[in-house]
């Protein structure tokens, strides 16, 4: 068994785990539709939890779209508008982990259902999972610039008058220590 397989099958690790928001980050990079500028940003409000045990893995992260922050106020307001995230109608982006496949060492491929603006699509997400000294687990991963499947659907929705994005390749990165719920 790999280190990760051992961690996932350890009965002491079974139970509910919660994201530690003070030590976590969700960030993104996307080229603008002309490809001249890379926009970097982050979401400052999110929550999540997961469950390990009995061979099953489940997790969920909910991101408050109103918390998008790029460091430029006017751009942030535009991203919150109906042109992009439409925060009034779609206050959250969600990522639901439906399966984890250990690959090598501490690496794994997560199967994630990613929902943005009411459109859900599967998103493969390679991650590294590391046990930290304080008993928490660090989960770090990014989509590595692969197109997010919902993008093409959102672009179609934009043409249908429901908003969307530019169809550019996005890079989403997340790092989230999680703690067993019994210790919080």
HELIX and SHEET records of a PDB file:
HELIX    1   1 UNK A    3  UNK A    9  1                                   7    
HELIX    2   2 UNK A   11  UNK A   13  5                                   3    
HELIX    3   3 UNK A   21  UNK A   23  5                                   3    
HELIX    4   4 UNK A   65  UNK A   67  5                                   3    
HELIX    5   5 UNK A   73  UNK A   80  1                                   8    
HELIX    6   6 UNK A  149  UNK A  159  1                                  11    
HELIX    7   7 UNK A  181  UNK A  183  5                                   3    
SHEET    1   A11 UNK A  68  UNK A  69  0                                        
SHEET    2   A11 UNK A  38  UNK A  43 -1                                        
SHEET    3   A11 UNK A  25  UNK A  31 -1                                        
SHEET    4   A11 UNK A 170  UNK A 180 -1                                        
SHEET    5   A11 UNK A  15  UNK A  19 -1                                        
SHEET    6   A11 UNK A  46  UNK A  53 -1                                        
SHEET    7   A11 UNK A  56  UNK A  64 -1                                        
SHEET    8   A11 UNK A  92  UNK A 102 -1                                        
SHEET    9   A11 UNK A 107  UNK A 116 -1                                        
SHEET   10   A11 UNK A 119  UNK A 131 -1                                        
SHEET   11   A11 UNK A 137  UNK A 142 -1                                        
END                                                                             
